[in-house]
Structure formats: structure tokens, C-alpha cells
Amino acid sequence: MSADPAEARVYGFTRGTMRDCLMVIEELTAANGISPSFAEIRRELDLASMSQVARLIAALEFRGHLARRPGRARTLTVLRSIPLPEEPEIELTASGWLAAQSLERSP
């Protein structure tokens, strides 16, 4: 993720929100055999309105993560997923301080 928080946001959505949307689309497509409707996405993500779903889909299209056929229902296709950030490994040191170390350790 970039150091500039403004670059991580597109149309007011964070990368985490966009990643969650892609995961919902992939899961519902796998479960039902067709891509989900905007109403199903709204319900799964607990969004307040359909316009939020439309903006989220537009942001994902803008970034190249999603494709759809305009004017056609249920044509969402995930082109590429947003990778999950690496989880730091947390260790408790002898003095009681928490130290975070990267999962990829150099030898």
C-alpha cells in the first residue's frame, strides 16, 4: 500500500472496502453460479444505499479489478483481486514489550 492515504482511496472507498466487495462478488458467484445483483452486494456489505454499491463498482472498474457489461444485469467479472496485506508476527519479549516482526525474515 502506498504511503499517501489519498492514493489508497478511490471515490471515498478504502482498499479494505473494495477488497471486501471483490470477495463478496467472488463468493456469491461461486455459490450461485451467476454474479450477484447490486442488492445482494449491498446486503452482504451492509451498505446504506444502492448508490454506494454503484460507486463501489465504479471504483473497482476504474482500478481494473472488475469488469461488467453496461446495461446488462449480473455481468460482474472479477479480473484481479486486491492482495491482503502481510500480517506482522507478534512476539512477546522478555521485558514484556510487544515486538512486531515481518513474516519474511532475512537469514
Secondary structure as GFF3:
##gff-version 3
##sequence-region A 1 107
A	DSSP	three_ten_helix	5	8	.	.	.	ID=ss1
A	DSSP	alpha_helix	15	32	.	.	.	ID=ss2
A	DSSP	alpha_helix	38	45	.	.	.	ID=ss3
A	DSSP	alpha_helix	50	62	.	.	.	ID=ss4
A	DSSP	beta_strand	66	67	.	.	.	ID=ss5
A	DSSP	beta_strand	77	78	.	.	.	ID=ss6
A	DSSP	beta_strand	89	92	.	.	.	ID=ss7
A	DSSP	beta_strand	98	101	.	.	.	ID=ss8
###
